[in-house]
Amino acid sequence: MSQTSRGGDTAPPSTATALPTPKERRRLREALSLSEEQVAEVMGVTKATVKAWETGRSAPRGRKREAYVKLLRTGPEPSAAPETPAAPAPPVSPEASANVGKPTPSPSGNVRPKAAAKGAARPPKTPVRPPEERLKPAPEEQETGPAPVSAPVPEPEPPAAAGPGLTPEEAFDALYAHASPGLVHQAYLLTGRRALSREAVEHAFHHAWEHWPEVAVDADPVGWVRAAAYEYALSPWHRLRRAHKHPDAPPAEAGRRALLGALLDLPAPYRRTVLLYDGLGLDLPETAAETEASTPAAANRLLYARTVIGERVPELADAEALRQRLGTLVAEAPTATLPAARAVRGGSERRARRMTRAVVGATAVLICVTALTAATAPTRYIPEVAPGQTVNGVPVRGGPQKLGEEDVELRDMLRSRPNPGPERLVPAAE
């Protein structure tokens, strides 16, 4: 399969209809204090459709696309009744995120209706707290309100999946060289199996090359590949394979062995959530979007995982200590040996060709069987003749008895002599 058409030039969408990334859509909705039901009601769609938009499975088109972009940027239209603007939304934390999407009680003690929540929802204007300060509010914030937080130091961004002057092959090779070693190490922390982690990352990059036009325009190509690698590594079907049935031998260092054992004892969704949030430093909406869960569910998973790890490893009971230990563990230099990017691309193309040939072959066999069946099938219904059966209790047939040998001879003689008896006189003619 030729790759010359991969990542071809496409006309960029206009600014008015440019959709944010799926993670940004969720973040903007939660910043507006809107639930999925409210967005679905405004857009005239179902809640499942809004969830599909925020997970990247689908995207609105036409007028709905323009209305959805306008809703995320400016919020819903205010109601007819005058409303006083609500205070900016506080930063999201795992403890407070369980109330996301629920009605907010007013100062008088009554619950504000949804219509008022729509009219009062506005984007937050306070700076976002960094991940390390989201789990518990500072004492001074409880007394005097949220204090301005200094912006975190931006981390170096990975190379873009596609850039000017790069062919699809070169862009893929650059992404593979940048992300694959770290992803293998992260998959090992999730599974405890080195061979499975290498296989998961290779499978993820095979999948990325098959969908390269989509990955090339993604705002976070590393996150796209990471999600595919995590999904493959945490698949429960690997338990049926003898090679990946049991984890590898634990590390010799006691601290690493205890932390890795505590991670592997967690259920897969909790393990993935704590690695993304505390290990990679993603915020709660991004973590929830990548794990395809709601923000309150992701927060509850994170708190439960921290509690279990704190019970297994007492020195990591503090959230900051766990974050530092996981961050150091994730940032370690990986030692996995991976195939070259060219081999990964070639393997993906060979697999695509095999799948195409298998589908074409199966389709051809199905067509031949259908044609043979149509040619040999009877054109009318022919009922089956039931086999004879012995019936008891029927009377003997009436009529003459069967002739014996003498009777047969007499009958034949009579038939051969039709005029027996004396000769008759025949008058002579004069």
N, C-alpha and C positions, 0 to 999 in steps of 0.2 A: 504494500500500500504506500503510495507516494506521500511524502510529507511536505511537498512543496506548497500545498494549499493550506497547511496548518497555520493558524495565527494570521490569516490573510487580512488585508486592510479592510476595515469596515468603517462606515461613517459614524463618527462619535455622536452620541445623543445630545440634543440641545440641553442648555443649562436648565430650562424650565422643566424638562421631563427626565433629568438625570437622576436615577434612583441611587440612594446610598447603599452600602453593602448590607447584607442581612444582619450582621451584628450591630451596625449603626442604626438600622431601622428599629430594632428592639430598644436600643439605648435612647433614641429620640422619643419613642412612645412612652417609655417609663419616665423620661424627663418631663413629659407633659402630664404625668399622672393619669394616663389613660390605660384601661385594661383592654384585653383583646376583644371582649364583648362590645365595648364602647366603640372601638375602631370598626368592628364589623357592622355595627348599627349605622354608623355615619357613612360607611362606604357602600352599604347595601349588599354585603356578602355574609358568608358564614364565618364562625370563629375558626373553623379548620382552614379556610382560605387564608385568613390573616396569619395563622401559625405557619402555613406553608410559605407565605411571603417572607416571614422573619427567619425561617431556617434555610432559605435559598432554594427550596424545591420548585418554586414557581415565582412568577413576577406578574404584576398587573400590566395591562396593555391599554392603549388608546386613552379614552377619557378617564377611565379608572386610574390609570398610571398618573395622569396629571393631578387628579384629585388626591391621590395617595401622597404624592410628593408635596403638594400644598399643605395637606394635613400634618405631615411630619415637620414641615418648616415653620408653619404659623399656628398650628393647633386648630381645633374645631371652631366653627363659627359661633360667636357668642349668642346666647339666648336672647329673646325679646326683652325679658325683664332685666333692668340694670343690675349689674353685679359688681361688687367691689373686688378689685384684683386680689387674688390670694397671694400669700407670702411665697417666696421661692421655695421649691421643694428641697428638703434636706438631703445630704449625701446618702446613698444607699449603703446599708451595712447588713451583714447576715442576720443580726438580731432583728432589725427593723424591716428587712425585706419580706418577711412572712406576711406583712400587711399590705404588700403592693397589690393594687387592683381592688382593694376593699374600700367601702365608704369611710370617709374621714369624719370623726365626730367634730361638731362645731363647738365653740367655747361655751355655748349655753347647754351642752350636753345632748343636743339632738343630732341625728345623723343627717349629713348633707345629702340631698338627692343627687342622682346621676346627672340630671340636667344642669344643676348648679355646679357640679364638679367639672362638667364640660366647659361651661362658660368661664369658670375661674382658673382653669388649667393654663399655665403659661410656662415656657422654658425656664429652667433655673438660671439665675444670674450669679450665683456664688461659685467660686472655684471648686472643682472636684477634689475630694480628698484622695491622696494616694492610697494604694492597696494596703500598705502597712498600717494605716490609721483607720481602716474601715470597720474593723471588728468590734471595737469598743470606743465610745465617745470619751473625749478628754474631759477631766473634771471641770476645767474652765469653760468648756462648751455647755455643760449642764447649767452653769450659773449665769453666764453672760451671753450664751448663744454661740454659734459657730464662728470661730476666728478665721481670718484669711490664712490659707495654707500656701506656702511657697510652691511654685510649679516644680514637679520632679524633673530631674535632669534627663533629657531625651536620650534614649539608647540608640546606638547606630542601627539604622534600618538595613535589612537585608537587601541584596541586589534585586531589582525588579525582574519579574519573570520575562518580560519582553520590553525592549527598549529600541530606540531608533538605531538603525544600523546593525541590529542583531538578527540573525536568522532564527527560526524556531529551534533548530538543533543547538545553536550556540546558547540561546536563552535557557533551554532545558538543561544543558550541561552546567551552566553557571548556577542554576537553582539546585541541581543535584549535588554539586560540589559544596555548596554553602550549607544545605540543610540536612543531607543524609547522615553524616556522622552523628550529629546531635540527636536526630530522631531515633537512630538505633539505640543510643544510650537511654533515651526516655522510654522507648518500648521495653527495654530490659528492666527498668525500674517498675514498669506496670505488670510485667509477666514473670520476671525472674528467669527467663529462658533466652539465652543469647542467640541460638539458632532461629528461634521463632521471631525475635526482634529483627534480625537481618531479613528474614523472609517477609515480614510485614512491611518493612520500609521498601524493599524491592517491589513488592506487590503494589504499594501505594504509588510509586513512581511509574510503574507500568500503567496504572489506571490514569495517572496524570498525563502521560504522553498520549494515551488514547483520547483524552478530553482536553488536549492542549489549547484549542481555541478558547475554551472556557477558563482554563487556569491562567492563560496569558493575560487576560483582561481582569482577573480577580485582584482586588485591592490587597489581599493577603495570601499570596500563593503558598507561602510556608504553612499557614494555617490550613489551607485546603488539603495539602499533602499530609499534614499532621493528623487531621481528622480521619482521613482514609487509613493511615497507618494504625492509629489507635483502634479504629473499628475492627480492622482485621486481626490485630494482636489480641484483643479482648473477646474474640468470638468464642462462644462456648463449645463449638464443634471441634476445636483443637484437642479437647480432652479425649476424644476418641482415637487420636493418632498416637501411636506408640512412641514416636520420637519426641513428642511434646506433652506427654502425659504427666510427667513429674518435672518440677523446676530443677535448675542446675544447683550445684553445690554452693552454699552461701559463702559470702566473702570471709576472709580470715579475720579482718578487723572486727572487734566486738561491736563498736558503735554502728558501723555500716550494716553488720549482720542483724542487729536488733531493729534498726529502722526499716530495712528491706523486709524482714519478717513481719513487722507490724503492717506495712503497706500491703503485702500479699494476703494478709488475713482479712483485709477489708473487701467488701463486695466491689465488683468492677466499676460501677458508676461512682461510688464514693472515692475509690482509688484514683480514678481519672480526674475527679473534681479537685481533690487536694493537690494533685500534681500540677494541674493547670493554674490554680490560684496561688498556691504557696511556692511551687517550684518554678513556674515560668512567669509569675507576676501578672497574669491576666486579671482584669477586674471581674466583678460578679456578672454583669450582663454578658460580657464576652464568654465567660466560662459557661453560663447557662445556655447561650446560643450554640456553643460548640458541642455541648453534651445533650442538646435538644431537650432541655428541661426549662421549667419556669425559674425565674430568679429566686422566689422563696424556696423552691425545692432544692436549687443549687446551694443556697445558704444553709439549709438544714443538713444537707449532705456534708458540707464543709465542717459544720460544728460537730456533727457526729464523728466524722473521721478524725478530727483533732482530739476529741475525747478519747477515742479508742487508742490512738497512738500515744497520748499522754499516759494512759493506764499501762500500756506495754513498755514504754520508755519514759520513766518519770522525768528525766532531765529535759524532755521535749514537751512537757505539759504546757509550757508557756508558748503562746502562738508565735511570738517573735523569734524564739529559739528554734521552733520547728521551721519557720520560714527561712531563716538563715541556713539551717542544716540542709533543707531540701534545695535551696538555691545553690548552695555550694556543691551539692551532689549532682545537680543537673548541669552545672557549669564545668564539671570536670572534663578534661580532654578525653574524647572517646578513643578507644583502641580497636574498634571493629574494622575488619578488612572487608571492603565492599567491592563489587565488580565495577568496571569503568562505566561511565555514563553512556558511552556508545553501545556497550553490551546490553545495558538496560533498555535503551531505545530499540535495539535490534530484537531483543526478546519480546518486547511489547508488540512490535510489528509482526513477528512470527506468530505470536499467539492470536493476534487479530486475523491473520490470514487463515490459521487453522480453524478458528471459529467460523469465519466466513465460508470456508470450504465445507465444514460440517453442516452448517445451516443449508447451504445450497444442495449438498448431497441428500440431506434428510427431506428437503422439499421435493427434489427430483424423485426420490423413492416413493414419497406420498402421492405424487402425481401419477406415477406408473401404476401403483396399486389401485388408485381410484379409477384410472382408465381401464385396467384389466377387469375390475369388478363390474364396471358399467358395460363392458363388452360381453362378458360371460353371464351376466344375470339374466334370468328368464323374463320374457316380455309379458307373460300372463301367469296367473296362479294355477298351478297343477296340483290338485289335492292328492294326497297320498292314499293308496289303496291299502286298507287294513288287512292284515294276514288272516287266513281262515282259522276258525276256532271250533272246537268240538262242543256241541250242544247236547245235553242229555234231556231225556223226557219228551222227545218229539216222537209222535206216532209213526208207524211204518207206512211208507207210501202205498196207496191203493193202485189197482189196475192188474192187468194180466201178469201171471208169474213168468219167470224167466224160462225160455224154451230149452228143453234138453236136446241131446243129440238126435234122437229119433224124431222128435218134433221138427227139428230143423230139416232133416232129410225129407219128411213128408211135405213140409212146406215147399221145399225146392221142387219136389216132384209135381206137386199140384201147379206150381207156377210154370213148369216146363210143358205141361199138357193142359192147355186151357179148354179143350173141347172133348172131354171123355164121354163114353157112352156109345150106343149102337149108331151105325151110319143111318143117315136120313135119306129118304127118297127125294131125288131132285127131278122135277118134271122136265122131260126132254122137249125141246122146241120142235115144232112141226115145220 
